[in-house]
Amino acid sequence: MLEETVRAAGHIARSYFGTDYKRWNKDGGSPVTEADLAVDRHLHDALTAARPGYGWLSEESADNPARLEKDRTFVVDPIDGTVAFLKQRPHFTICAGIVTQGRPCCGVVYNPMTDELYSARLGGGAHRNGTPIRVGTRETLADCAMLGDRTQLVKAPWPAMHVQNRNSVAYRVVLVADASADASVSLTPKRDWDLAAGEIILTEAGGRLTSATGAALVYNRPDTLQPSLVAANPALHDRIVHLLRQ
């Protein structure tokens, strides 16, 4: 159900890509487009109709505190990487996860421009377009493939690394999950909808995602802000956290 709904949402996003759609800035300055809202409506209507007892948390929907009382909650980012979408770069994703007791148990991250659909459920492994994926085995930071903000990652205490960015935080995480990258780090706050779906995919692929201090993330709280992000295979993750603690 989740995969089919997200893939259909990708068709909607693709139909707006490169066209003359409406765009504006939200409070705080982050961009939003009518494509974001169209995808959000599709996801909300389809998913809540299929699972009416679930809570709902989305970047583009008004927050309803009733989600805090639900056993399971959809956590959704209709277009993660709106800046990439605006600039016609194929690095945005549609993200939908299910959270129970503060932790993700199911997730889908879909890049509709490259037709990469990443999915996972607790205990079921992680997949890209139906093929199992695993994190890489690199244990050293020097010369690793790192996804994140270059302004944070190219000066001490970091060694020399191959740093690239993707506007979609979730896309960075799943690229670590399938070993396209070795790690992703962000020292600025993120939101539940940036991370929940990607975390279950990375975890089921054998990786770890925590804050910069190594603390596990807890989702579906009143405050949806997450402090930071470290995503990598377990050995490299521990090295990054150790470095940051220094």
C-alpha positions in Angstrom: 0.0 0.0 0.0 2.7 2.5 1.0 4.9 1.8 -2.0 2.1 2.1 -4.5 0.8 5.3 -3.0 4.2 7.0 -2.9 5.0 5.9 -6.5 1.7 7.4 -7.6 2.6 10.6 -5.7 5.9 10.6 -7.7 3.8 10.8 -11.0 2.2 13.9 -9.6 5.5 15.5 -8.8 6.9 14.6 -12.1 3.9 16.2 -13.9 4.8 19.6 -12.3 8.6 19.3 -12.8 9.9 22.0 -15.1 6.5 23.6 -15.6 5.2 27.1 -14.7 3.8 26.1 -11.3 3.1 28.5 -8.3 5.8 28.9 -5.7 6.2 31.0 -2.6 8.1 31.1 0.7 6.7 29.8 4.0 7.1 31.5 7.4 10.8 31.1 8.1 11.8 31.5 4.4 11.8 27.9 3.1 10.3 27.4 -0.3 7.1 25.6 -1.2 5.2 25.0 -4.4 1.8 23.9 -5.5 3.4 20.6 -6.4 4.3 20.0 -2.7 0.6 20.6 -1.8 -0.7 18.4 -4.6 1.5 15.5 -3.5 0.6 16.1 0.1 -3.1 16.0 -0.7 -2.7 12.7 -2.6 -0.7 11.1 0.2 -3.0 12.2 2.9 -6.2 11.2 1.1 -4.9 7.8 0.0 -3.1 6.8 3.2 -5.6 7.9 5.7 -8.4 6.3 3.7 -6.5 3.0 3.8 -5.5 3.3 7.5 -8.1 5.6 9.1 -6.9 4.9 12.6 -3.4 6.2 12.0 -2.1 9.6 13.0 -0.8 12.1 10.4 2.3 14.3 10.4 3.5 16.0 7.3 5.7 19.0 6.5 2.9 20.5 4.4 -0.1 19.8 6.6 -1.3 21.7 9.7 -0.2 19.7 12.7 -2.9 17.8 14.6 -1.9 16.9 18.2 -4.2 13.9 18.0 -1.3 12.1 16.3 0.4 11.8 19.7 -2.4 9.5 20.9 -2.2 7.1 18.0 -0.5 3.8 18.1 0.8 4.4 14.5 1.4 7.6 12.7 2.3 8.4 9.1 5.3 10.7 8.9 5.5 12.3 5.4 7.5 14.8 3.4 5.7 15.3 0.1 8.8 16.7 -1.6 12.0 16.5 0.3 14.4 18.7 -1.5 12.1 21.4 -2.8 15.2 23.5 -3.8 16.3 20.8 -6.1 12.8 20.5 -7.5 12.8 24.3 -8.2 16.2 24.2 -9.8 15.1 21.2 -12.0 17.7 18.9 -10.4 16.9 15.2 -10.0 17.7 15.0 -6.4 14.4 15.4 -4.6 12.4 12.6 -3.1 8.9 11.7 -1.7 9.1 10.2 1.8 6.5 8.3 3.8 7.2 6.4 7.0 5.1 4.8 9.7 6.2 5.4 13.3 5.1 3.4 16.3 6.2 4.1 19.9 8.5 6.8 18.7 10.4 4.6 16.2 10.0 4.0 12.4 8.7 0.5 11.5 8.1 1.0 7.8 9.3 3.5 5.2 9.5 4.4 1.5 11.7 7.0 -0.1 11.1 7.6 -3.9 13.1 9.6 -6.4 10.6 10.0 -9.2 13.2 11.5 -11.6 15.5 8.5 -11.4 12.8 6.0 -10.6 14.6 4.7 -7.5 12.2 3.4 -4.9 13.8 2.5 -1.6 11.6 0.6 0.9 11.9 -1.3 4.2 9.9 -2.7 7.0 11.1 -3.8 10.4 12.8 -7.2 10.2 12.2 -7.4 6.4 15.4 -5.9 5.1 15.9 -2.9 2.8 15.3 -2.8 -1.0 15.8 -0.5 -4.0 13.2 -1.3 -6.7 12.7 -4.7 -5.1 16.4 -5.7 -4.9 18.0 -6.1 -1.5 20.6 -3.4 -0.5 23.3 -3.2 2.2 25.5 -0.5 3.5 29.2 -0.4 2.5 32.0 -1.7 4.7 34.4 1.3 4.8 35.8 2.0 8.2 38.0 5.1 7.6 36.9 8.6 7.1 39.8 9.8 5.0 38.9 9.8 1.3 35.4 8.5 2.1 32.3 9.5 0.0 30.5 11.8 2.3 27.1 13.5 1.7 26.4 16.8 3.5 27.0 20.5 3.6 30.5 21.3 2.4 30.7 24.3 4.7 30.4 21.9 7.7 32.6 19.1 6.4 35.7 20.4 4.7 37.6 21.9 7.7 39.1 20.6 10.9 38.5 18.2 12.6 37.5 16.4 9.4 40.1 14.6 7.3 40.1 15.1 3.5 36.9 13.5 2.1 34.9 13.5 -1.1 32.0 15.7 0.0 28.9 16.1 -2.1 25.5 17.4 -1.3 21.9 16.4 -2.1 19.1 18.8 -1.2 16.9 15.9 0.0 18.1 14.7 3.4 16.3 11.4 3.0 18.0 10.8 -0.4 21.4 11.2 1.3 20.4 8.6 3.9 19.2 6.0 1.4 22.3 6.5 -0.8 24.3 5.5 2.3 21.9 2.5 2.7 22.7 1.2 -0.8 26.5 1.9 -0.5 26.4 4.7 -3.1 27.9 6.8 -0.4 29.8 5.9 2.8 28.2 8.4 5.2 26.0 11.4 5.6 26.4 14.0 8.4 24.5 17.2 9.2 25.1 19.3 12.3 22.0 21.4 11.8 18.5 20.4 13.0 16.2 18.3 10.8 12.6 17.4 11.2 10.9 14.0 11.7 9.7 14.0 8.1 13.2 14.4 6.8 14.5 11.3 8.6 11.8 8.7 9.7 11.4 6.9 6.4 15.1 7.0 5.6 16.1 5.7 9.0 14.2 2.4 8.8 15.7 1.9 5.3 19.2 2.5 6.5 18.8 0.4 9.6 17.4 -2.5 7.7 20.3 -2.2 5.3 22.7 -2.7 8.2 23.5 0.9 9.0 23.0 3.3 11.9 21.3 6.8 12.1 21.6 8.9 15.2 22.2 12.4 16.4 25.8 13.7 16.4 26.1 12.6 20.0 25.2 9.0 19.1 21.7 9.3 20.7 18.8 7.4 19.1 16.1 9.6 17.5 12.6 9.6 18.9 9.8 10.5 16.5 6.2 11.7 16.8 6.7 13.9 19.8 5.1 17.3 20.3 8.3 18.9 19.0 9.3 17.4 15.6 12.8 18.9 15.6 15.8 16.5 15.5 19.1 18.0 16.6 21.5 16.6 14.0 22.3 13.5 11.8 25.0 10.9 11.5 24.3 8.1 9.1 26.8 5.3 8.1 27.6 1.7 8.6 28.2 0.8 12.3 32.0 1.0 12.3 32.2 4.3 10.4 29.3 5.7 12.4 31.1 5.1 15.6 34.3 6.8 14.3 32.3 9.9 13.2 30.5 10.1 16.6 33.8 9.7 18.4 35.3 12.5 16.3 32.4 14.8 17.0 32.6 14.1 20.7 36.2 15.3 20.7 
